[in-house]
Amino acid sequence: MGSLDTEICRAGARDTKLKVMEKKRNAPPPLENEAPVRWGILGTANIALRKVVPAMQRSPHIEVVAIASREARKARAAAHSLGIPRAYATYEALLADKDIEAIYNPLPNHLHVPYSIKAAEAGKHVLCEKPLALTADEARTLLDVRDRTGVQIAEAFMVRAHPQWAAVRELIAEGRIGDLKLVAGHFSYFRRDPADIRSKVQWGGGALMDVGCYPITLSRWLFGEEPTRVVAAVERDAELRIDHLVSGLLEFPSGQATFSCAGQLVPHQRMQVFGTQGRIEVAIPFNAPPDGECGILLDDGSGLAGVSAEAITFPAVDQYRLQGDRFSEAVRGVGSVLVSLEDSIANMAVIDALFRSAQSGRWESPGA
């Protein structure tokens, strides 16, 4: 057999069951008798304009009715480009729009909690970009707001919506790799721009908050438990002071997770899940293409270099649309959000502990 990517494109009859499962999982949400949820977009971030909003607009269960920016010109341009009916020159004006039911918040990290609170208090459900907050303590302030207002508030980890990760979790639950003992991941890209919001340490910039949060949330999700202690090595940009290279180790009651992430390194991503009897490799774990197949390898380890691996493919889906659909279901009272506030707070607690470990040079507990 050939390379990993070749193998993923050569799935055989053994993946039939999973393909059937995926067709069921990718079916439209049960909202056929409900009006589309009306959304407003807070800000004109690239992630919103290029990925999230276009994906949501392809769903019959979502209607994007307004977008806001602090610059009227940007709001009008975004509205015109995406065919959004209304453009607002302030975030507050959008939040005052009584026609809007739900808000997508892709603002810079330090504005996530303040504007999520404002949106919730205006009676809007909130899907907030990751990371949800700058610290776990800040994230906890959203619990009272959610409970007091009765709205849905969730962190936008779109990877949790993708069928490939649901399949990985199912394979683990079925015992296909024996006992889960290790999750290993890497996510890197290269961008060094002092003007970029990711370069502002006071705004929550840096690699760990930007991309390291993905292998952390997936590791916790796959183990189904919280790490008892973590340790990290962090390298910072001498001028910008943001963390641009991070390696971390998370110790769970049932096993371990290791990851590395970087913002000034060759672009690459991959995750592997190791059990006592097999492993699963995910080729495109985070930026799964919306217009092409992706897949995983299930390997019992009987041959080296993946020659014993079974390739499992998944049809093209847009994880941002699936994320929007799932959140809209929750707004309509069907099911629950992909990532609860409690889950997000626990993820931020791990990130906090990793930063503490980098300073102390010791293991740190997320629960401390």
C-alpha positions in Angstrom: 0.0 0.0 0.0 1.1 3.6 -0.6 1.1 6.8 1.4 -1.4 7.8 4.0 -3.2 10.2 1.7 -3.3 7.5 -1.1 -4.7 5.0 1.4 -7.5 7.4 2.5 -8.6 7.6 -1.2 -8.7 3.8 -1.5 -11.3 2.8 1.0 -12.7 -0.7 0.4 -15.8 -2.6 1.3 -14.9 -2.6 5.0 -16.0 1.0 5.3 -19.5 0.4 4.1 -21.0 0.5 7.6 -19.3 3.8 8.5 -20.5 5.4 5.2 -24.0 4.4 6.0 -23.7 5.8 9.5 -22.3 9.0 8.0 -25.2 9.4 5.6 -27.5 9.3 8.6 -25.4 11.6 10.6 -25.2 14.2 7.8 -28.9 14.2 7.2 -30.6 17.7 7.5 -31.5 18.6 11.1 -35.0 17.9 12.2 -36.2 21.4 11.7 -38.3 21.0 8.5 -41.4 22.3 10.2 -39.6 25.2 11.9 -38.8 28.6 10.5 -35.1 29.2 9.9 -33.2 30.7 12.8 -32.4 34.3 12.1 -28.7 35.1 12.7 -26.6 38.3 13.1 -22.9 38.4 12.7 -20.8 40.5 15.1 -17.8 41.7 13.1 -16.2 41.1 9.8 -13.4 38.7 10.7 -11.9 36.7 7.9 -13.1 33.4 9.5 -16.7 34.8 9.4 -16.6 36.2 5.9 -14.7 33.4 4.2 -15.8 30.2 6.0 -18.5 30.4 8.6 -21.1 32.7 7.1 -21.0 31.3 3.5 -21.4 27.8 5.0 -24.3 28.8 7.2 -26.0 30.5 4.3 -26.2 27.2 2.5 -28.4 25.7 5.2 -32.2 25.9 4.8 -32.4 26.2 8.6 -30.4 29.3 8.9 -31.1 32.9 7.7 -28.3 35.4 8.1 -30.1 38.7 8.3 -27.5 41.2 9.5 -23.8 41.9 10.0 -22.1 44.7 12.0 -18.7 46.3 12.1 -17.3 49.3 13.9 -16.6 50.7 10.4 -19.8 51.3 8.4 -17.9 50.8 5.2 -16.7 47.3 6.2 -20.2 46.4 7.3 -21.8 47.5 4.0 -19.1 45.8 1.9 -19.5 42.5 3.8 -23.3 42.7 3.5 -23.1 43.4 -0.2 -20.5 40.6 -0.8 -22.5 38.0 1.1 -26.0 39.1 0.2 -26.9 40.0 3.8 -29.9 42.3 4.0 -28.8 44.6 6.8 -25.5 46.2 7.8 -24.9 48.0 11.1 -22.1 50.5 11.9 -22.0 49.4 15.6 -22.3 46.1 17.4 -24.8 47.5 19.7 -27.1 48.4 16.9 -27.1 44.9 15.7 -27.8 43.6 19.2 -30.8 45.9 19.4 -32.4 44.4 16.3 -35.4 42.4 17.6 -35.6 40.3 14.5 -32.3 38.6 15.3 -32.5 35.4 17.3 -28.9 34.2 17.4 -25.4 35.8 17.2 -22.2 34.5 15.8 -19.3 36.2 17.6 -15.9 36.1 15.8 -14.5 39.2 17.4 -10.9 39.3 18.8 -10.4 37.0 21.7 -10.5 39.7 24.4 -14.0 40.7 23.2 -15.5 37.3 23.2 -16.9 37.3 26.7 -17.9 41.0 26.9 -20.0 40.9 23.7 -21.3 37.4 24.4 -22.7 38.8 27.6 -24.2 41.8 25.8 -25.8 39.5 23.2 -27.2 37.2 25.8 -28.6 40.1 27.9 -30.2 41.3 24.7 -32.0 38.0 24.4 -29.8 36.5 21.7 -28.4 33.0 21.6 -24.6 33.1 21.2 -22.2 31.0 19.2 -18.8 32.4 20.1 -15.6 31.7 18.3 -12.8 29.8 20.1 -11.2 30.4 22.5 -14.3 31.3 24.4 -12.4 33.5 26.8 -8.9 34.6 27.9 -9.0 32.5 31.1 -11.2 29.9 32.7 -12.3 32.4 35.3 -13.5 34.8 32.6 -15.3 31.9 30.9 -17.1 31.1 34.2 -18.8 34.5 34.2 -20.9 33.3 31.3 -22.6 30.6 33.4 -24.7 33.0 35.4 -25.6 34.9 32.2 -26.7 31.8 30.4 -28.8 30.6 33.4 -30.2 34.0 34.1 -31.2 34.8 30.4 -32.1 31.3 29.3 -30.3 31.6 26.0 -27.9 29.1 24.4 -24.2 30.0 24.7 -21.6 27.8 23.0 -18.0 27.8 21.8 -17.5 27.3 18.1 -15.3 24.2 17.9 -16.5 23.2 14.4 -14.4 20.0 14.5 -16.8 18.5 17.0 -19.4 18.6 14.2 -17.4 16.7 11.6 -18.4 13.1 10.9 -14.8 11.9 10.9 -14.4 12.8 14.6 -17.8 11.2 15.5 -16.6 8.1 13.7 -13.3 8.1 15.7 -15.2 8.3 18.9 -17.5 5.5 17.9 -14.6 3.3 16.9 -13.0 3.8 20.3 -16.3 3.1 22.1 -16.7 -0.1 20.0 -13.3 -1.3 21.2 -11.8 -1.3 17.7 -8.4 -0.1 19.1 -8.6 -1.8 22.5 -8.2 0.6 25.4 -7.5 4.2 24.5 -4.1 5.1 26.0 -2.6 8.0 24.0 -3.8 10.9 21.8 -1.1 12.7 19.9 -1.6 15.8 17.7 0.1 18.6 15.9 -1.2 21.9 14.4 1.0 24.6 12.9 1.0 27.5 10.4 3.3 30.4 9.7 2.2 34.0 10.1 4.3 36.7 11.7 2.4 40.0 11.3 2.6 42.5 14.2 -0.7 44.0 13.0 -2.6 40.7 13.2 -4.8 40.2 16.2 -3.0 36.8 16.8 0.1 38.8 17.5 -1.4 40.9 20.3 -0.5 39.1 23.5 -2.9 41.4 25.5 -5.7 40.3 23.2 -5.1 36.6 23.8 -2.9 36.1 20.8 -0.4 33.2 20.4 -0.4 29.7 19.1 -1.9 27.9 22.2 -5.1 29.9 22.2 -5.3 30.0 18.4 -4.7 26.4 17.4 -3.4 24.5 20.4 -7.0 24.5 21.8 -8.0 22.0 19.1 -5.9 19.0 20.1 -6.8 19.8 23.7 -10.5 19.8 23.3 -10.4 16.7 21.1 -8.2 14.8 23.6 -10.6 15.6 26.4 -13.6 14.6 24.3 -12.1 11.3 23.2 -11.0 10.3 26.7 -14.3 11.5 28.2 -12.5 12.7 31.2 -10.4 15.6 32.4 -6.6 15.6 32.8 -5.3 15.5 36.3 -2.1 17.4 35.6 -0.3 19.0 32.6 3.2 20.2 31.7 4.3 22.5 28.9 7.3 24.0 27.1 6.6 27.4 25.6 8.8 29.4 23.2 7.9 33.1 22.8 8.6 35.5 20.0 11.3 37.8 21.3 9.6 41.0 20.0 5.9 40.2 20.0 6.0 38.1 23.2 3.3 35.8 22.0 3.8 32.0 22.3 4.8 30.8 18.9 5.8 27.2 19.7 4.2 25.1 22.4 4.5 21.4 23.3 2.3 20.0 26.0 1.6 16.7 27.8 -1.7 16.0 29.5 -2.0 13.2 32.0 -5.5 11.6 32.2 -6.8 9.0 34.6 -6.9 6.6 31.6 -3.9 7.7 29.6 -2.0 10.6 28.1 -2.3 13.2 25.4 0.6 15.0 23.7 0.5 17.9 21.3 2.5 20.5 19.7 1.3 23.7 18.1 3.0 26.7 16.4 2.2 30.0 14.7 5.7 30.4 13.1 6.3 26.9 11.7 5.7 25.1 8.5 1.9 24.5 8.0 1.0 21.0 9.0 -1.7 19.1 10.9 -2.3 15.5 12.0 -3.7 13.6 14.9 -3.3 10.0 16.0 -5.1 8.0 18.6 -3.4 4.9 20.0 -4.9 2.0 21.9 -3.7 -1.3 23.2 -4.8 -3.1 20.0 -4.8 -0.5 17.3 -4.5 3.1 16.3 -6.5 5.7 14.3 -4.8 8.4 12.2 -6.7 11.5 11.0 -5.0 13.2 8.1 -6.8 16.5 8.1 -8.1 16.7 11.7 -8.9 20.5 11.9 -9.3 22.1 8.5 -11.3 19.4 6.8 -12.1 20.5 3.2 -15.8 21.4 2.6 -15.6 20.3 -1.0 -13.7 17.0 -0.9 -13.5 13.7 0.8 -11.4 13.2 3.9 -10.7 10.2 5.9 -9.0 8.2 8.6 -6.9 5.1 8.9 -7.7 2.3 11.3 -4.6 0.2 11.8 -4.2 -2.9 13.9 -0.4 -2.5 13.8 0.3 -5.9 12.2 2.4 -4.2 9.5 4.9 -1.3 9.6 4.4 2.0 7.7 0.6 1.6 7.7 0.5 -1.4 5.4 -2.0 -3.0 7.6 -4.3 0.0 7.8 -7.9 0.1 6.7 -8.9 3.4 5.0 -12.2 4.9 5.9 -13.5 7.8 3.7 -16.1 10.4 4.4 -18.1 12.3 1.8 -17.5 16.1 1.5 -19.3 18.0 4.2 -18.9 21.5 5.5 -18.2 21.4 9.2 -19.1 25.0 9.6 -22.6 24.4 8.2 -23.0 21.3 10.4 -22.0 23.4 13.4 -24.5 26.1 12.5 -27.2 23.5 12.0 -26.5 21.9 15.4 -26.6 25.2 17.2 -29.9 26.2 15.4 -31.4 22.9 16.5 -30.6 23.7 20.1 -32.1 27.2 19.6 -35.3 25.4 18.5 -35.2 23.1 21.4 -33.9 20.0 19.6 -30.9 18.4 21.1 -28.0 20.3 22.7 -25.1 22.5 21.6 -21.9 20.8 20.5 -19.8 22.3 23.2 -21.4 23.3 26.5 -20.1 26.2 28.6 -19.0 23.7 31.3 -16.9 21.9 28.6 -15.4 25.2 27.4 -14.5 26.2 30.9 -12.7 22.9 31.5 -10.8 23.4 28.2 -9.7 26.9 29.3 -8.6 25.5 32.6 -6.2 23.2 30.8 -4.8 26.1 28.8 -4.4 28.1 32.0 -2.5 25.3 33.6 -0.2 24.8 30.6 0.7 28.5 30.7 1.4 28.2 34.5 3.5 25.1 33.9 5.6 27.0 31.3 6.4 29.6 34.0 6.9 27.3 36.9 8.7 24.5 35.1 6.5 22.0 37.0 3.4 19.9 36.5 0.3 21.9 37.1 -3.3 20.8 37.8 -6.1 22.3 35.7 -8.3 22.1 38.8 -6.0 24.3 40.9 
